[in-house]
Amino acid sequence: MQRLVLKRKEFMLLQAFIYEHIGISLGDHKIYLVQARLAKRVKALGLESFGAYYDFLVADQSGVEFEYLSSLISTNVTSFFREAKQWEYLKSYLPTLLEKKEGKLRIWSAACSSGEEPYSIAMFLKEYLPRDKTYDIKILATDVSSKVLKMAMRGVYTSKACANLDTHYLKSYFSEHPHESQRLYHVSPSLKQMIVFREFNLVTGDYRLLESVRFDIIFCRNVMIYFDKPTQNRLVERFYTLLGKEGYLFIGSSEALTDMKKGFYSKSASIYQKV
Ligand SMILES: C[S@@+](CC[C@H](N)C(=O)[O-])C[C@H]1O[C@@H](n2cnc3c(N)ncnc32)[C@H](O)[C@@H]1O
């Protein structure tokens, strides 16, 4: 089959579309990455060029092609208990948080990928909340990609995905099932019921849907890095509004709120508190 080449003009159209609709800012040098990630899809649709693909994408009113595009362009890499230092911090802060909140907690995993992040939050709370009290806990987990959200809702992980998970967690919160030549780990219903999964685009989403909630903690980790500064700024302002008094924002360790942390106090690397 003939190799598809992404022409500069075609790349610029896709680059602008991706920026406007997903928020991801692709530098000009990403032309080869876009070509590599989209070529298979363009061929599967029977299209002869990336230009024809762009026309198809723009004309598609069903949202299906946008879904394919976001899944192919975004990086979905994630893992259980990623950013170990943040969990240590949370452990030390939890008693204060619970005292202030009188047992009611609202947490948002704002780009949850295939679910390892919200399930880590749920396991963490199960482990460290005092057992002699009842708590009203809701974890909202959102992502732009319905493909990864489906995986998150299914909550089935390979032994490779669970490789870094302590055996205590595996035994307490997963059931093990043989599948073909491997073992799969199914998340327990007790974790699933703590989480509400929803599709939400951080850049173009309707934030009025979230206005009634005041979050105690927002996890927005390893996604802002793909956005440009103005988009990051707008997002951080949104988070500020949605957080309750003294609420926390956790970002990825390779990200920073420099120049835009108005109203946020830096507590530790990549952990910010609303003043
Ligand atoms: C690298 S993963 C990070 C997952 C998790 N937060 C972590 O730190 O392990 C980035 C996720 O951001 C999502 N994403 C990219 N652009 C987005 C947008 N505009 N709105 C919401 N999610 C987005 C991707 O679909 C992907 O699942």
The ligand as an ORCA input file, in Angstrom:
! r2SCAN-3c Opt
* xyz 0 1
  C      -1.053     11.510     29.876
  S      -2.721     11.212     30.295
  C      -2.708     11.639     32.029
  C      -3.573     10.714     32.841
  C      -3.521     10.953     34.361
  N      -4.020     12.249     34.729
  C      -2.119     10.771     34.886
  O      -1.474     11.735     35.267
  O      -1.644      9.624     34.906
  C      -3.495     12.647     29.542
  C      -5.012     12.502     29.390
  O      -5.533     13.781     29.066
  C      -6.634     13.609     28.191
  N      -6.893     14.871     27.496
  C      -6.193     15.438     26.475
  N      -6.765     16.588     26.091
  C      -7.854     16.761     26.893
  C      -8.865     17.750     26.970
  N      -8.885     18.807     26.153
  N      -9.835     17.602     27.910
  C      -9.842     16.523     28.741
  N      -8.913     15.555     28.713
  C      -7.938     15.672     27.791
  C      -6.182     12.478     27.281
  O      -7.290     11.848     26.642
  C      -5.439     11.575     28.258
  O      -6.273     10.558     28.749
*
